[in-house]
Amino acid sequence: MRMVERAEKHREDLVELRRALHREPEIGLALPLTKAKVLAALEGLPLEITEGRTLGSVTAVLRGGRPGGAVLLRGDMDALPVREDTGLEYSSRFDGVMHGCGHDLHVAGLVGAARLLCEVRDELPGDVVFMFQPGEEGHDGARMMIEEGVLDAAGRPLDAAYAVHVAANMLPAGFWATKPDVVMSASDVLRVTVRGEGGHGSSPHRGKDPVPAACEMVLALQSHVTRTYDIFDPVVVTVGRLAAGTQQNVLAHEAEFEATVRSYSPANQERLREALPALVRGIAAAHGLEADVEYRVLYPVTVNDAAEAAFAMDTVHDLFGGNAGFVSPVPASGSEDFSLVLREVPGAMLMLGATPADADPGSAPANHSPQARYDDAVLPAQAALLAELAVRRLSRGDA
């Protein structure tokens, strides 16, 4: 029986699991409710299970019935600090917390892959590591799991690593995309506090107003990007938070803003780490002010191994048909800490369309939106592809 047909038999259970996860989303590195659901879903399977020591991770290893290599499959588990506004009957019961990025589907799909691979364990030529990871949304969960040994869980070097990320828009449900080389951007955070001297708003000359300086910094960041970096090696700086003051006639004591910084090459990521703080401090000095600047490097560029990306797309076409996926000409603008795994192990990340059937991929709410919805009908396909990638890659060996 083909893997796709096997996966269909698990559809109802996977949808039930996904919706249970969606109802009780958790943020960050400690996900007790989520972890309990994962452990319950894996119970009874022939897996060697290890829980994280410093985070709420689950690593499960399936030992194949035949000797061979090892492959890692990853699913991230954490949610976002977003108040859900989808109207779904299984909406989050926790106010201000939502699975707005589809990680509930990632978990359910990885559980499905584990069940499928356990069914063919005797014929499996090698081992599979299932990486259930918390803290992807800016909490460095992948790095922590790597430090705790997830890449060594099989007891031998990994041959390849694969992950799937669902999309609430852009791609029709069931449609796949990936690309060789850079597939997702690097991600950093810039936090700035401009320190002034408060006073009466009618007499700004008697204080030191940080607001004009902060506004100048925001605009200067945009000019810096367009005038310093090659448009074919792009950089995006978005100031997502700007705050100052308490009342219209009170001179603010300080102004602060936070920006996300995206880049598509290691060289630009390193360059930005030096250039943006220097730019901000220079503007502060020009205004006779001081600025506290924090520049946090989050995740590197996500780089797909070219051969593994081609292998993954060939597998998509074999399983779902020649029109089921395509090689994207450009990387996605989001970022991923799976990049840290791919920095150590050749592999690939793929995008899977999960736009609801009643929505237009071009206008549907995007990942991270309070209105983001995902079609859980894609779960069997996600499970089938992950399982098939593991089987084929292990069967191929190092060839």
KOLMAR-378711 format. One record per residue: residue in one letter; x, y, z of N, C-alpha, C in turn. Coordinates in steps of 0.001 Angstrom, whole numbers, padded with zeros to 6 digits, always signed. Example, Ala and Ser with C-alpha at 12.3 -4.5 7.8 and 13.67 -1.06 7.14 Angstrom:
<rokols>
A+013190-005690+007800+012300-004500+007800+013200-003300+007800/S+012850-002250+007080+013670-001060+007140+012900+000030+007870/
</rokols>
This chain:
<rokols>
M+000838-001193+000000+000000+000000+000000+000881+001254+000000/R+000536+002211-000852+001310+003432-000943+001173+004265+000326/M+002198+005083+000576+002233+005867+001797+001046+006825+001880/V+000642+007387+000753-000492+008309+000744-001753+007593+001194/E-001938+006364+000733-003125+005601+001125-003071+005230+002601/R-001891+004888+003077-001748+004603+004509-002106+005828+005339/A-001640+006978+004876-001866+008207+005633-003349+008543+005730/E-004097+008275+004687-005526+008578+004706-006244+007840+005830/K-005773+006684+006204-006397+005918+007291-006242+006610+008642/H-005281+007530+008725-005029+008251+009975-005678+009638+009987/R-006393+009993+008925-006910+011355+008781-007707+011804+010004/E-008680+011024+010403-009568+011440+011491-008790+011686+012784/D-007864+010788+013114-007082+010940+014345-006187+012173+014286/L-005581+012429+013112-004694+013574+012984-005457+014892+013084/V-006629+014945+012485-007451+016154+012593-007869+016379+014043/E-008254+015315+014729-008633+015435+016138-007466+015948+016983/L-006280+015418+016735-005095+015875+017470-004807+017333+017170/R-004836+017697+015906-004538+019086+015531-005502+020057+016210/R-006768+019715+016250-007748+020625+016842-007611+020689+018362/A-007233+019576+018965-006969+019597+020408-005783+020497+020720/L-004742+020426+019907-003588+021304+020070-003977+022764+019868/H-004839+023001+018878-005241+024373+018565-006026+024992+019723/R-006822+024199+020402-007629+024712+021513-006772+025148+022696/E-005612+024518+022858-004783+024786+024032-003354+025139+023619/P-003176+026271+022950-001847+026678+022499-000993+027162+023652/E+000323+027004+023509+001261+027452+024542+002438+028152+023884/I+003017+029114+024608+004086+029954+024077+005420+029562+024698/G+006475+029625+023895+007830+029548+024436+008408+028158+024521/L+009155+027940+025571+009966+026726+025699+009339+025655+026585/A+008477+026055+027504+007821+025098+028393+006374+024933+027940/L+006066+023785+027365+004740+023546+026786+004134+022280+027401/P+003749+022318+028666+003325+021084+029330+002098+020430+028717/L+001094+021217+028341-000112+020645+027762+000175+020048+026387/T+000948+020782+025605+001300+020307+024267+002139+019044+024341/K+003131+019061+025204+003998+017890+025344+003210+016662+025786/A+002269+016860+026688+001449+015735+027148+000643+015142+026000/K+000127+015991+025130-000636+015493+023982+000267+014729+023020/V+001474+015222+022805+002420+014523+021923+002774+013160+022496/L+003093+013114+023766+003461+011846+024394+002301+010857+024341/A+001094+011340+024562-000077+010463+024488-000280+009933+023070/A-000040+010802+022076-000217+010386+020680+000826+009363+020244/L+002003+009382+020889+003080+008446+020533+003042+007175+021383/E+002188+007160+022380+002156+006029+023309+001855+004723+022567/G+002592+003691+022900+002391+002378+022295+003199+002136+021035/L+003819+003192+020508+004657+003024+019320+006052+002567+019736/P+006746+001822+018879+008083+001317+019230+009163+002391+019087/L+009086+003389+019957+009974+004539+019874+010780+004687+021161/E+012017+005153+021009+012833+005529+022161+012603+007025+022394/I+011944+007363+023495+011507+008733+023732+012331+009384+024838/T+012799+010600+024547+013555+011390+025510+012927+012770+025616/E+012695+013229+026820+012178+014575+027035+013329+015535+027325/G+013143+016787+026937+014180+017791+027133+014476+018047+028600/R+015715+018400+028882+016119+018689+030263+015833+020149+030631/T+016073+021063+029698+015910+022486+029992+014771+023123+029209/L+014052+022349+028412+012915+022853+027635+011933+021706+027424/G+010730+022055+027020+009684+021049+026894+009685+020321+025564/S+010811+019807+025180+010941+019111+023901+010695+017613+024056/V+010424+016962+022925+010307+015511+022857+011128+015033+021672/T+012032+014107+021920+012805+013470+020854+012453+011994+020855/A+012028+011503+019715+011652+010097+019596+012477+009460+018481/V+013034+008284+018740+013873+007590+017764+013222+006256+017406/L+013044+006042+016125+012556+004758+015610+013737+003987+015044/R+013986+002818+015575+015062+001964+015073+014508+001069+013969/G+015036+001242+012781+014583+000420+011667+014988-001033+011820/G+014258-001890+011142+014526-003325+011235+015727-003789+010452/R+016270-002898+009624+017459-003228+008837+018527-002172+009094/P+019792-002537+009009+020859-001554+009258+020889-000464+008185/G+021327+000691+008590+021402+001799+007639+021769+003086+008334/G+021420+004186+007715+021770+005499+008228+020710+006055+009152/A+020601+007379+009173+019642+008042+010056+019157+009338+009414/V+017876+009628+009611+017234+010818+009071+016456+011493+010193/L+016434+012818+010196+015671+013578+011181+014475+014245+010523/L+013325+014187+011206+012114+014889+010791+011706+015819+011931/R+011397+017044+011614+011137+018041+012667+009745+018656+012559/G+009136+018890+013730+007899+019645+013830+007977+020573+015026/D+007709+021873+014830+007747+022817+015944+006372+022889+016600/M+006348+023225+017909+005135+023032+018703+004546+024301+019307/D+005279+025412+019329+004833+026572+020101+003897+027478+019325/A+003137+028280+020082+002157+029200+019507+002640+030640+019634/L+001738+031577+019366+002069+033002+019323+001242+033800+020324/P+001760+034935+020789+000983+035827+021654+000019+036672+020830/V-000985+036016+020258-001963+036648+019370-003366+036265+019861/R-004278+037215+019887-005669+036938+020277-006421+036431+019048/E-006865+035197+019100-007480+034572+017928-008809+035233+017584/D-009034+035398+016281-010270+036000+015779-010716+035268+014518/T-010801+033939+014613-011181+033129+013450-012634+032682+013491/G-013208+032612+014677-014578+032116+014796-014698+030612+014695/L-013574+029902+014672-013608+028445+014574-014178+027849+015851/E-014878+026724+015707-015460+026107+016894-014389+025509+017804/Y-013199+025314+017271-012088+024821+018094-011050+025920+018343/S-011495+027167+018387-010602+028299+018650-009906+028147+019990/S-008809+028856+020124-008035+028836+021366-008914+029217+022563/R-008777+028446+023641-009501+028779+024859-008660+029654+025782/F-007447+029990+025342-006555+030852+026115-006502+032232+025469/D-007002+033235+026173-007048+034583+025617-005634+035108+025344/G-005428+035596+024151-004139+036179+023796-003087+035188+023378/V-003463+033930+023182-002520+032907+022713-003193+032143+021576/M-002453+031937+020468-003046+031335+019280-002006+030571+018482/H-002435+029457+017918-001605+028773+016927-001789+029489+015584/G-001219+030665+015495-001390+031491+014306-000403+031200+013208/C+000568+030317+013466+001574+030003+012446+001481+028562+011969/G+000468+027832+012432+000260+026483+011924+001096+025405+012572/H+001718+025705+013708+002559+024693+014343+001742+023517+014871/D+000453+023741+015111-000406+022626+015506-000500+021596+014378/L-000510+022068+013138-000489+021142+012001+000860+020445+011902/H+001937+021175+012182+003265+020560+012110+003384+019401+013091/V+002863+019596+014304+002931+018544+015321+002111+017338+014891/A+000870+017586+014484-000002+016482+014081+000567+015741+012873/G+001141+016486+011922+001728+015850+010748+002924+014990+011096/L+003736+015453+012061+004901+014669+012466+004478+013422+013238/V+003450+013528+014061+002901+012345+014730+002422+011344+013680/G+001757+011853+012643+001306+010972+011567+002455+010271+010878/A+003531+011007+010625+004709+010396+010004+005296+009313+010890/A+005331+009555+012193+005855+008553+013122+005017+007278+013073/R+003710+007437+013046+002840+006259+012986+003030+005497+011674/L+003143+006214+010587+003338+005566+009287+004653+004802+009242/L+005706+005396+009752+007013+004749+009706+007084+003563+010667/C+006374+003640+011774+006327+002481+012672+005644+001285+011990/E+004707+001565+011101+004017+000489+010384+004948-000272+009440/V+006010+000414+008984+006945-000243+008047+008306-000417+008702/R+008322-000457+009997+009574-000512+010743+010457-001677+010312/D+009895-002842+010126+010703-004031+009823+011494-003873+008531/E+010935-003128+007568+011611-002956+006275+012458-001687+006232/L+012445-000909+007294+013106+000396+007274+014620+000224+007410/P+015384+000690+006418+016851+000506+006452+017571+001642+007183/G+017361+001737+008472+018007+002782+009253+017070+003340+010304/D+017466+004445+010896+016725+005028+012014+016160+006398+011645/V+015068+006756+012330+014444+008065+012124+014334+008770+013470/V+014785+010027+013507+014672+010867+014699+013529+011852+014475/F+012570+011858+015403+011440+012779+015340+011699+013889+016353/M+011818+015101+015863+012195+016259+016676+010965+017134+016914/F+010344+016988+018085+009213+017821+018475+009771+018997+019272/Q+009785+020165+018644+010550+021299+019158+009682+022447+019663/P+009896+022885+020897+009268+024126+021369+010115+025338+020979/G+009580+026509+021257+010374+027728+021189+010910+028126+019833/E+010150+027851+018754+010632+028300+017440+010397+029795+017236/E+009334+030304+017851+008946+031698+017612+009812+032661+018427/G+011112+032661+018141+012023+033615+018752+012603+033198+020078/H+012442+031931+020460+012936+031479+021771+014137+030538+021663/D+014661+030349+020452+015901+029590+020263+015772+028112+020615/G+014584+027552+020395+014351+026156+020749+015220+025176+020005/A+015469+025416+018718+016297+024480+017948+017724+024448+018474/R+018257+025622+018775+019618+025651+019322+019706+024860+020617/M+018717+025023+021480+018731+024327+022756+018606+022816+022571/M+017762+022396+021634+017655+020956+021381+018954+020398+020800/I+019599+021184+019957+020888+020748+019411+021913+020611+020536/E+021924+021580+021449+022851+021511+022574+022569+020305+023467/E+021300+019894+023534+020939+018733+024349+021109+017415+023589/G+021527+017488+022306+021917+016280+021607+020944+015699+020614/V+019975+016482+020144+018992+015900+019218+019639+015393+017930/L+020710+016046+017475+021359+015612+016232+022176+014344+016432/D+022387+013947+017674+023129+012724+017981+022223+011626+018530/A+020901+011857+018500+019966+010940+019151+019991+009543+018551/A+020317+009438+017269+020342+008119+016630+021606+007342+016961/G+022598+008017+017539+023860+007354+017853+024794+007269+016668/R+024428+007937+015597+025270+007997+014392+024986+009311+013687/P+025867+009773+012820+025612+011025+012107+024350+010950+011259/L+023629+012039+011198+022428+012102+010378+022797+012260+008907/D+022064+011562+008056+022261+011693+006613+021514+012890+006054/A+020354+013199+006649+019533+014289+006128+018516+014705+007178/A+017957+015912+006992+016914+016428+007885+015875+017153+007037/Y+014605+016967+007409+013510+017560+006638+012476+018178+007569/A+011828+019237+007090+010736+019862+007822+009741+020437+006822/V+008504+020557+007268+007435+021148+006461+006848+022324+007233/H+006589+023419+006526+005896+024558+007134+004648+024857+006317/V+003509+024937+006997+002259+025224+006296+002091+026726+006094/A+001283+027078+005099+001006+028483+004785-000499+028684+004728/A-000981+029720+005420-002413+030011+005465-002885+030757+004226/N-001949+031227+003422-002302+031916+002181-001191+031653+001156/M-001237+032323+000066-000244+032263-001023-000317+030953-001818/L-000377+029812-001145-000401+028522-001830-001757+027846-001637/P-002344+027271-002690-003580+026504-002505-003338+025298-001607/A-004370+024835-000969-004245+023692-000071-003703+022481-000824/G-002692+021852-000247-002111+020658-000838-001019+020920-001846/F-000683+022199-002082+000335+022552-003062+001655+022810-002346/W+002751+022284-002903+004056+022317-002252+005013+023276-002964/A+005952+023831-002202+006989+024679-002791+008270+024560-001981/T+009382+024633-002670+010684+024725-002018+011672+025270-003027/K+012914+025383-002660+013946+025823-003576+015306+025412-003033/P+016293+025295-003888+017653+025044-003404+018268+026300-002814/D+019340+026124-002050+020093+027232-001463+019217+028006-000473/V+019240+029328-000515+018523+030126+000487+017018+029995+000265/V+016331+029472+001280+014888+029270+001164+014098+030182+002086/M+014748+030689+003168+014116+031641+004072+015167+032612+004593/S+014713+033769+005036+015633+034831+005424+016228+034601+006815/A+017301+035325+007089+017805+035442+008454+016916+036426+009210/S+016952+036352+010545+016104+037221+011347+016878+037739+012557/D+016863+039052+012739+017470+039696+013889+016483+040697+014490/V+016798+041187+015683+015940+042169+016352+016782+043369+016771/L+016277+044563+016479+016896+045812+016912+015977+046484+017929/R+016485+046738+019133+015723+047435+020169+016483+048700+020568/V+015795+049819+020571+016434+051110+020833+015623+051883+021866/T+016301+052433+022841+015698+053380+023782+016497+054683+023709/V+015840+055748+023277+016465+057068+023189+016168+057806+024493/R+017216+058226+025187+017048+058848+026506+017129+060374+026386/G+016103+061038+026909+016072+062491+026890+015903+063052+028291/E+015349+064250+028347+015022+064883+029629+013611+065434+029514/G+012742+064985+030418+011357+065405+030361+011174+066861+030740/G+009996+067373+030463+009669+068758+030789+008296+069108+030248/H+008004+070386+030182+006720+070859+029684+006746+070899+028155/G+005666+070404+027562+005612+070351+026105+005652+071708+025444/S+005322+072770+026203+005346+074118+025621+006751+074689+025539/S+007694+074051+026245+009061+074585+026289+010085+073477+026037/P+010070+072894+024828+010975+071773+024568+012443+072152+024673/H+012749+073457+024531+014148+073878+024612+014703+073759+026016/R+013820+073599+026992+014283+073444+028372+014527+071979+028749/G+014211+071081+027842+014474+069661+028068+015248+069080+026910/K+015188+067799+026786+015800+067119+025638+014777+066131+025104/D+014207+066481+023963+013090+065712+023407+013609+064506+022614/P+013320+063270+023047+013806+062095+022324+012927+061712+021136/V+011726+062290+021042+010788+061850+020008+011273+062185+018599/P+011681+063427+018299+012174+063694+016946+013376+062828+016572/A+014240+062577+017539+015408+061731+017247+014972+060314+016905/A+014005+059788+017678+013533+058431+017391+012877+058359+016020/C+012084+059379+015693+011440+059405+014374+012475+059480+013255/E+013499+060274+013464+014569+060370+012471+015280+059030+012313/M+015466+058320+013416+016106+056998+013344+015271+056029+012502/V+013953+056029+012725+013078+055122+011973+013198+055385+010476/L+013164+056647+010086+013278+056980+008667+014678+056687+008137/A+015687+056957+008947+017064+056721+008517+017335+055242+008288/L+016700+054388+009082+016868+052942+008875+016380+052537+007491/Q+015267+053139+007052+014748+052803+005726+015675+053320+004625/S+016175+054536+004791+017106+055080+003794+018403+054278+003759/H+018854+053875+004926+020082+053077+004997+019941+051797+004178/V+018797+051132+004327+018582+049879+003598+018607+050109+002098/T+017880+051128+001628+017763+051326+000177+019024+051885-000457/R+019890+052491+000352+021068+053137-000214+022365+052396+000096/T+022287+051303+000809+023512+050630+001236+023613+049189+000740/Y+022466+048552+000520+022480+047121+000207+021980+046868-001210/D+022603+045916-001848+022253+045519-003210+020815+045014-003244/I+020005+045503-004165+018610+045076-004245+018493+043593-004590/F+019554+043006-005138+019526+041579-005447+020042+040723-004284/D+020422+041374-003210+020727+040699-001941+020015+041512-000866/P+018686+041411-000827+017866+042405-000129+017961+042350+001389/V+017569+043467+001968+017451+043636+003416+016107+044300+003691/V+015421+043841+004737+014154+044445+005157+014267+044815+006624/V+013965+046075+006932+013894+046533+008314+012487+047093+008535/T+011766+046491+009466+010414+046944+009778+010322+047288+011261/V+009991+048537+011544+009784+048959+012924+008355+048594+013306/G+008228+047601+014154+006897+047113+014509+006335+047713+015784/R+007188+048389+016532+006727+048999+017786+007456+050319+018001/L+006678+051368+018322+007235+052703+018589+006417+053318+019713/A+007072+053736+020788+006345+054257+021944+007112+055394+022588/A+006351+056380+023071+006971+057504+023788+005877+058296+024492/G+006236+058854+025640+005379+059830+026277+004155+059288+026977/T+003509+060212+027712+002316+059873+028473+001141+060795+028174/Q+001437+062023+027688+000373+062996+027451+000878+064037+026465/Q-000065+064704+025784+000303+065600+024680+001120+066813+025112/N+001004+067241+026357+001740+068443+026773+002902+068139+027711/V+003321+066877+027710+004451+066461+028532+005592+066026+027623/L+006736+066644+027799+007911+066250+027036+008353+064848+027489/A+008438+063931+026556+008766+062547+026895+010166+062454+027500/H+010307+061581+028449+011614+061335+029049+012433+060393+028170/E+011753+059484+027487+012439+058569+026575+011494+058107+025493/A+012059+057643+024412+011298+057053+023308+011964+055734+022953/E+011151+054761+022586+011718+053448+022279+011023+052826+021077/F+011773+052015+020373+011178+051271+019256+011892+049941+019092/E+011199+049019+018425+011736+047696+018127+011519+047412+016649/A+012502+046798+016044+012423+046487+014617+012853+045055+014360/T+012229+044442+013374+012706+043159+012873+013600+043424+011672/V+014684+042697+011586+015670+042889+010520+015819+041567+009770/R+015557+041572+008480+015631+040360+007662+016692+040530+006575/S+017441+039474+006342+018477+039492+005313+018599+038105+004710/Y+019322+038019+003588+019334+036772+002825+020741+036255+002547/S+021712+036802+003267+023073+036290+003128+023798+036468+004456/P+024704+035554+004788+025485+035712+006013+026269+037024+006046/A+026745+037458+004880+027529+038695+004834+026695+039898+005248/N+025470+039981+004726+024615+041107+005093+024161+041022+006549/Q+023909+039825+007030+023512+039702+008426+024609+040217+009352/E+025844+039903+009046+026964+040379+009851+027145+041890+009698/R+026966+042369+008493+027114+043805+008241+026067+044616+009000/L+024837+044128+009013+023749+044815+009699+023987+044882+011204/R+024564+043839+011740+024811+043768+013177+025699+044923+013646/E+026582+045377+012787+027453+046508+013114+026857+047840+012672/A+026245+047855+011494+025849+049124+010886+024640+049764+011546/L+023620+048993+011880+022398+049605+012403+022598+050229+013786/P+023241+049562+014723+023502+050243+015997+024350+051511+015839/A+025335+051466+014934+026169+052653+014716+025344+053807+014157/L+024429+053504+013234+023571+054526+012653+022700+055176+013728/V+022091+054366+014565+021196+054870+015603+021963+055715+016620/R+023104+055237+017038+023889+055999+018016+024369+057329+017429/G+024701+057334+016153+025141+058563+015511+024048+059620+015472/I+022828+059202+015197+021701+060142+015180+021426+060662+016589/A+021494+059771+017570+021297+060217+018955+022330+061271+019331/A+023580+061030+018971+024644+061979+019307+024421+063318+018617/A+023931+063281+017389+023671+064525+016666+022604+065366+017351/H+021719+064724+018084+020670+065433+018821+021074+065726+020261/G+022305+065397+020614+022755+065605+021983+022137+064644+022973/L+021781+063471+022490+021117+062464+023314+021945+061196+023371/E+021520+060305+024233+022127+058985+024305+021080+057944+023931/A+021544+056817+023393+020631+055738+023018+021175+054409+023524/D+020304+053655+024181+020631+052280+024538+020202+051403+023377/V+021134+050637+022826+020858+049850+021631+021158+048384+021906/E+020174+047552+021622+020365+046096+021687+020136+045522+020296/Y+021127+044809+019802+020968+044131+018514+021122+042633+018768/R+020043+041910+018586+020045+040481+018874+019985+039684+017580/V+021002+038890+017345+021003+037988+016191+020159+036770+016549/L+019075+036555+015830+018185+035434+016124+018571+034187+015333/Y+018159+034159+014073+018340+032952+013273+019116+033267+011995/P+019992+032368+011579+020694+032575+010309+019772+032296+009119/V+020284+032559+007953+019568+032230+006726+019300+030724+006686/T+018089+030354+006277+017756+028938+006110+018203+028505+004726/V+019116+027541+004686+019734+027130+003422+019429+025655+003160/N+018701+025403+002101+018434+024036+001668+019615+023487+000883/D+019992+022263+001189+020949+021567+000347+020316+021357-001034/A+021026+021699-002091+020436+021660-003432+019976+020259-003808/A+020791+019251-003525+020422+017881-003874+019224+017414-003055/E+019186+017774-001772+018075+017347-000924+016783+018064-001315/A+016865+019327-001702+015673+020044-002149+015113+019422-003423/A+015999+019065-004355+015557+018421-005595+014942+017055-005303/F+015570+016295-004408+015043+014992-004017+013656+015133-003387/A+013495+016139-002523+012210+016339-001866+011124+016695-002873/M+011437+017558-003843+010425+017924-004827+010117+016759-005764/D+011112+015956-006108+010846+014752-006901+009892+013819-006156/T+010079+013718-004848+009209+012874-004042+007785+013430-004013/V+007649+014756-003906+006330+015390-003979+005631+015008-005277/H+006341+015115-006391+005731+014818-007685+005359+013354-007803/D+006188+012477-007266+005881+011049-007319+004641+010712-006501/L+004517+011349-005345+003396+011024-004453+002094+011687-004875/F+002174+012948-005305+000961+013739-005486+000719+014207-006918/G+001653+013928-007823+001476+014329-009211+002388+015461-009617/G+002625+015581-010907+003581+016551-011423+003186+017996-011241/N+001908+018255-010966+001453+019635-010779+001238+019983-009306/A+001729+019136-008417+001461+019326-006989+002467+020231-006300/G+003538+020624-006994+004533+021465-006347+005443+022115-007361/F+006193+023114-006917+007099+023807-007825+008316+024309-007065/V+009354+024588-007815+010567+025172-007263+010411+026685-007317/S+010392+027314-006157+010180+028753-006097+011401+029503-006628/P+011193+030587-007359+012336+031367-007850+012943+032266-006788/V+012216+032499-005696+012699+033405-004652+012480+032764-003286/P+013274+033140-002295+013061+032625-000941+011852+033270-000278/A+011380+032635+000781+010312+033217+001586+010899+034287+002496/S+010074+035250+002881+010566+036352+003708+010530+036036+005198/G+009892+034935+005575+009915+034520+006966+011249+033905+007337/S+011405+033592+008624+012652+033012+009117+012345+031780+009948/E+013359+030963+010168+013164+029658+010804+014394+029250+011593/D+014198+028693+012793+015378+028178+013480+015717+026760+013049/F+014931+026184+012130+015375+024949+011473+016652+025220+010687/S+016916+026498+010438+018173+026894+009796+019375+026375+010566/L+019253+026283+011890+020361+025810+012721+020606+024320+012517/V+019532+023579+012257+019683+022153+011938+020326+021999+010568/L+019832+022759+009590+020351+022644+008223+021779+023156+008106/R+022236+023923+009081+023628+024353+009092+024552+023185+009443/E+024001+022188+010131+024780+021031+010569+024540+019791+009728/V+023361+019691+009124+022944+018478+008418+022364+018872+007074/P+022735+018205+005969+022091+018513+004694+020619+018142+004746/G+019791+018968+004160+018367+018676+004203+017570+019734+003482/A+016268+019779+003766+015401+020715+003063+014175+021033+003893/M+013726+022257+003773+012429+022686+004298+011509+022955+003123/L+010271+022481+003244+009274+022683+002206+008100+023455+002767/M+007443+024227+001924+006203+024900+002281+005031+024104+001726/L+003968+024016+002510+002758+023306+002106+001578+024260+002226/G+000873+024468+001128-000306+025309+001163-001393+024682+002018/A-001974+025497+002900-003079+025036+003735-004190+026086+003758/T-004323+026826+002669-005388+027814+002560-006736+027112+002607/P-007659+027554+003454-008974+026910+003517-009675+026909+002173/A-010514+025916+001962-011189+025757+000665-012081+026943+000327/D-012599+027635+001345-013503+028760+001092-012770+030099+000991/A-011436+030069+000914-010650+031303+000878-009806+031365-000391/D-009456+032573-000787-008590+032818-001934-007146+032926-001445/P-006233+032097-001958-004843+032172-001493-004227+033559-001626/G-004705+034350-002580-004145+035677-002783-004606+036703-001775/S-005722+036452-001092-006249+037452-000160-006536+036898+001229/A-006334+035632+001443-006598+035033+002756-005636+035596+003800/P-006054+035696+005061-005146+036164+006118-003899+035297+006202/A-002770+035944+006449-001477+035260+006417-001144+034635+007765/N-000110+033812+007776+000457+033304+009023+000704+034470+009981/H+000425+034257+011257+000584+035220+012345-000593+036188+012460/S-001528+036156+011530-002708+037013+011636-003690+036435+012652/P-004426+037289+013386-005471+036780+014280-006566+036027+013538/Q-006677+036290+012220-007693+035618+011410-007142+034436+010603/A-005873+034086+010829-005269+033002+010039-005992+031677+010288/R-006388+031033+009202-007031+029717+009282-006270+028743+008383/Y-006280+027481+008767-005555+026449+008035-006485+025270+007763/D-006360+024711+006598-007177+023561+006211-006502+022286+006709/D-007066+021683+007762-006425+020485+008293-006635+019261+007403/A-007277+019440+006260-007364+018356+005285-006004+017994+004696/V-005010+018890+004866-003675+018615+004310-002840+017721+005227/L-003332+017395+006409-002525+016632+007359-002054+015282+006831/P-002907+014479+006189-002401+013201+005660-001283+013382+004643/A-001388+014405+003808-000336+014644+002817+000972+015016+003492/Q+000898+015853+004540+002102+016234+005271+002757+015006+005900/A+001948+014180+006555+002479+012969+007193+003078+012024+006154/A+002385+011857+005030+002855+010934+003994+004179+011389+003402/L+004315+012699+003142+005560+013164+002540+006733+012993+003501/L+006559+013394+004749+007657+013247+005711+008082+011780+005825/A+007111+010894+005922+007433+009472+006041+008119+008954+004786/E+007618+009355+003635+008202+008875+002377+009612+009414+002174/L+009846+010667+002567+011202+011209+002471+012172+010378+003304/A+011731+010009+004515+012605+009201+005383+012882+007844+004759/V+011840+007183+004259+012013+005844+003674+012939+005897+002466/R+012679+006828+001575+013483+006892+000345+014916+007310+000632/R+015084+008247+001545+016455+008707+001833+017269+007612+002498/L+016660+006864+003408+017370+005774+004057+017645+004641+003070/S+016716+004394+002192+016904+003334+001197+018029+003678+000228/R+018188+004973-000011+019218+005439-000923+020607+005391-000279/G+020679+005509+001042+021965+005555+001729+022694+006827+001385/D+024013+006748+001217+024821+007916+000898+024976+008140-000598/A+024268+007315-001374+024405+007414-002846+023838+008724-003357/
</rokols>
